[in-house]
């Protein structure tokens, strides 16, 4: 089976377990222990959204908002525990604090996710699963027996396994799965160097870049310092050969060109250089993309089909 599909199916199963736990805690909000069940319900809601992001692609609550919520819950639980200490309430304050710290840790940035701490939390919630499945001890007040327990000392107390215990075991199992599989781990942003390496792949040299060479000035065709002025035909530089150099092949004559003046057209250039406009068709073929009547810019180089007629 595809690992991603298996993970999605497991997340859906935990969504059902956590949803049942959430419902069980919500039904206890009207009782005397509404504060305890309210905190448990918040944890179940956070886990439900977490598994929903994995299985259903939920993304309508920012992780920063969830981080702030559970951090505030942790501070609130710690404050209430300090205010109510010594009152003999049967509320597992340490377990509540560890649970809220774990939820805060889950929605913290990925850089805070450390394997040793995740392993410790995994071990703790596995022990909590077995503890809740084993059941909690029934006290005399719970059993309705009065102020003193009438059981003989050799008999162990009766253990209760109800909807509350199953809901807490399910939430603990979900948290253990999160820390075992890294379901809640936020992705860590890559380092700037790694991101630049990913975004800018290596450019392979092409054949054209390998074969292309920068133009060099040779003895056969020295560069001229004077540029052709507008209205004058560019003259080809004269080739000079050193007296002691071996005879070289005569280079091909450069293509004749004409530097246009502002406002000239191919038609006026044909009449100016060749004395009549019968060369206009050949001139237009030599300069595709330029209409015969289009006005040219000053300095625009026009290719000539043949050298102009000498006057």
C-alpha positions in Angstrom: 0.0 0.0 0.0 1.1 3.5 -0.7 2.7 5.0 2.5 0.9 8.3 1.9 -2.5 6.5 1.5 -1.8 4.5 4.7 -1.0 7.6 6.6 -4.1 9.3 5.4 -6.3 6.3 6.4 -4.7 6.2 9.9 -5.3 9.9 10.2 -9.0 9.4 9.3 -9.2 6.6 12.0 -7.7 8.9 14.6 -10.1 11.7 13.5 -13.0 9.4 14.4 -11.4 8.5 17.8 -10.6 12.1 18.6 -14.1 13.3 17.5 -15.7 10.7 19.8 -13.4 11.9 22.7 -14.4 15.6 21.9 -18.1 14.7 22.1 -17.6 12.8 25.4 -15.9 15.9 27.0 -18.4 18.3 25.6 -21.2 16.4 27.3 -19.4 17.0 30.7 -19.2 20.8 30.4 -22.3 21.2 32.6 -20.9 19.1 35.5 -18.8 20.2 38.5 -15.5 19.4 36.6 -16.3 21.6 33.6 -12.8 23.2 33.7 -11.1 19.8 33.4 -13.3 18.7 30.5 -13.0 22.0 28.8 -9.2 21.7 28.6 -9.5 18.1 27.4 -12.1 19.2 24.8 -9.7 21.9 23.5 -6.9 19.3 23.2 -9.3 17.0 21.2 -10.3 19.8 18.9 -6.6 20.6 18.2 -5.9 17.0 17.4 -9.0 16.8 15.2 -7.7 19.7 13.1 -4.2 18.3 13.1 -5.3 15.0 11.6 -7.7 16.8 9.3 -4.7 18.6 7.7 -3.1 15.3 7.0 -6.1 13.3 5.8 -8.3 16.0 4.3 -5.9 18.9 3.5 -7.4 21.3 6.0 -5.6 24.6 6.1 -8.0 27.2 7.3 -6.4 27.9 10.7 -2.8 29.2 10.8 -0.3 27.2 12.9 0.7 30.4 14.6 -2.9 30.9 15.9 -3.0 27.3 17.2 0.4 27.8 18.8 -0.9 30.9 20.6 -4.1 29.2 21.8 -2.3 26.2 23.4 0.4 28.3 24.9 -2.3 30.5 26.5 -4.0 27.3 27.8 -0.8 26.1 29.3 -0.3 29.3 31.1 -4.0 29.3 32.3 -3.8 25.8 33.6 -0.6 26.5 35.4 -2.1 29.6 37.0 -5.3 27.7 38.1 -3.2 24.8 39.5 -1.2 27.3 41.7 -4.4 28.9 42.9 -6.2 25.7 43.8 -3.3 23.7 45.2 -4.0 22.1 48.6 -7.8 22.1 48.1 -7.9 18.3 47.7 -9.4 18.4 44.2 -9.1 15.2 42.1 -7.7 17.0 39.0 -4.5 15.7 37.4 -2.8 19.1 37.1 0.6 17.7 36.1 -1.0 15.6 33.3 -2.9 18.6 32.1 0.2 20.7 32.0 2.2 18.0 30.1 -0.7 17.7 27.6 -0.9 21.4 26.9 2.8 21.7 26.6 2.8 18.8 24.1 0.1 20.6 22.0 2.1 23.8 22.1 5.2 21.9 21.0 3.3 20.2 18.1 2.3 23.6 16.6 5.6 25.3 17.3 8.0 25.9 14.3 9.7 22.8 12.9 13.2 24.0 14.1 12.1 23.4 17.7 11.2 19.7 17.0 14.0 17.7 18.7 14.0 13.9 18.5 15.0 13.2 22.1 12.1 15.4 23.4 9.7 13.8 20.9 10.8 10.4 22.2 10.2 11.3 25.8 6.7 12.6 25.0 5.9 9.5 23.0 6.9 7.3 26.0 4.8 9.4 28.4 1.6 9.2 26.2 2.1 5.5 25.7 2.1 5.0 29.5 -0.9 7.3 29.7 -2.8 5.1 27.2 -2.2 2.0 29.3 -3.1 3.9 32.5 -6.5 5.0 31.2 -7.3 1.6 29.6 -6.5 0.1 33.0 -9.1 2.4 34.5 -9.1 4.8 37.5 -9.6 3.8 41.0 -13.1 4.3 42.4 -13.1 6.4 45.5 -15.6 6.1 48.4 -17.4 9.3 47.2 -17.6 8.0 43.7 -19.0 4.7 44.9 -21.5 6.4 47.2 -20.1 4.6 50.2 -19.8 7.7 52.5 -16.9 9.4 54.1 -14.9 6.2 54.8 -14.1 3.3 52.5 -15.6 0.1 54.0 -13.5 -2.3 51.9 -11.1 -4.6 53.7 -7.5 -3.4 53.3 -6.5 -6.6 51.4 -8.9 -6.0 48.6 -7.7 -3.6 45.8 -10.0 -0.7 45.0 -12.4 -1.1 42.1 -11.4 0.4 38.8 -13.7 2.4 36.7 -13.6 2.2 32.8 -16.2 4.5 31.4 -16.6 6.9 28.5 -14.3 9.4 30.1 -11.4 6.9 30.5 -11.9 5.7 26.9 -11.9 9.3 25.6 -8.7 10.1 27.5 -7.0 6.9 26.3 -8.0 7.7 22.7 -6.5 11.3 22.9 -3.3 9.9 24.5 -3.0 7.3 21.7 -3.5 10.1 19.1 -0.7 12.1 20.8 1.6 9.1 20.9 1.0 8.5 17.2 1.8 12.2 16.5 5.2 12.0 18.2 5.9 8.6 16.7 5.2 9.5 13.1 6.0 13.2 13.2 2.5 14.1 11.9 2.4 17.5 13.5 5.9 18.5 12.6 6.0 21.7 10.7 8.3 21.8 7.6 11.6 23.6 8.2 12.5 26.3 5.7 15.7 25.4 3.8 18.9 27.4 4.3 19.4 30.4 1.9 22.3 28.5 0.2 20.2 25.4 -0.3 17.2 27.3 -1.6 19.4 29.2 -4.1 20.8 25.9 -5.3 17.3 24.5 -5.8 15.9 27.6 -7.5 18.9 28.2 -9.8 19.9 25.0 -11.5 23.3 24.6 -13.1 23.4 25.9 -16.6 24.9 23.4 -19.0 27.1 24.9 -21.8 25.4 24.6 -25.2 27.0 23.7 -28.4 26.6 27.3 -29.7 28.4 28.7 -26.6 31.2 26.2 -27.0 31.8 26.9 -30.7 31.2 30.6 -30.6 34.4 32.7 -30.2 34.8 36.4 -29.6 35.6 38.3 -32.8 39.3 39.0 -33.1 40.9 41.6 -35.2 43.3 40.0 -37.7 45.9 41.4 -39.9 43.9 40.7 -43.0 41.0 42.9 -41.8 42.2 45.7 -39.5 39.5 47.8 -37.7 38.8 51.3 -39.0 38.6 54.1 -36.5 36.2 56.1 -38.7 32.5 55.2 -38.7 30.4 55.6 -41.8 28.3 58.8 -41.6 24.6 58.9 -42.4 24.0 59.1 -46.2 27.3 57.5 -47.1 27.9 53.9 -48.1 30.1 51.9 -45.8 33.4 51.1 -47.5 35.1 47.8 -46.9 38.5 48.1 -45.3 41.5 47.3 -47.5 43.3 44.1 -46.7 47.0 44.5 -46.1 49.4 41.7 -46.2 52.9 41.8 -44.6 55.7 41.3 -47.1 57.1 38.3 -45.3 53.7 36.6 -44.7 52.7 33.6 -46.7 49.9 34.2 -49.3 46.6 33.7 -47.6 43.2 33.0 -49.1 41.4 36.1 -50.3 38.5 36.8 -47.9 35.1 37.1 -49.3 34.1 40.7 -50.1 31.8 42.1 -47.3 28.2 42.7 -48.1 27.6 46.3 -49.3 25.5 48.4 -46.9 24.2 51.9 -46.8 23.7 54.1 -43.7 20.3 55.8 -44.0 19.4 59.3 -43.1 16.3 60.2 -41.1 13.2 60.1 -43.2 14.7 58.2 -46.1 12.8 55.1 -47.5 13.9 52.1 -49.6 12.4 53.7 -52.6 14.4 56.9 -52.3 17.6 55.0 -51.5 17.1 52.8 -54.7 16.7 55.9 -56.8 19.6 57.7 -55.1 22.1 54.8 -55.4 21.0 53.2 -58.7 19.5 56.2 -60.5 16.1 54.6 -60.9 13.7 52.5 -58.9 13.9 49.2 -60.8 16.2 47.9 -58.1 13.6 48.5 -55.4 12.3 44.9 -55.5 15.9 43.5 -55.0 16.5 46.1 -52.2 13.3 45.1 -50.5 14.2 41.4 -50.7 17.6 42.2 -49.1 15.9 43.9 -46.2 12.9 41.8 -45.2 10.5 43.3 -42.7 11.1 46.9 -44.0 8.3 48.3 -46.2 9.4 50.3 -49.3 7.6 53.4 -48.2 8.5 53.1 -44.5 10.6 56.0 -43.2 14.0 55.0 -41.8 15.8 56.2 -38.8 19.1 58.1 -38.9 22.0 55.6 -38.8 19.9 52.6 -39.8 22.0 50.2 -41.8 20.4 48.9 -45.0 21.8 45.9 -46.9 22.4 46.5 -50.7 21.8 43.8 -53.2 24.8 45.0 -55.2 27.2 47.8 -55.0 25.7 51.1 -56.2 26.3 52.4 -59.7 29.2 54.8 -60.0 28.3 58.3 -61.3 
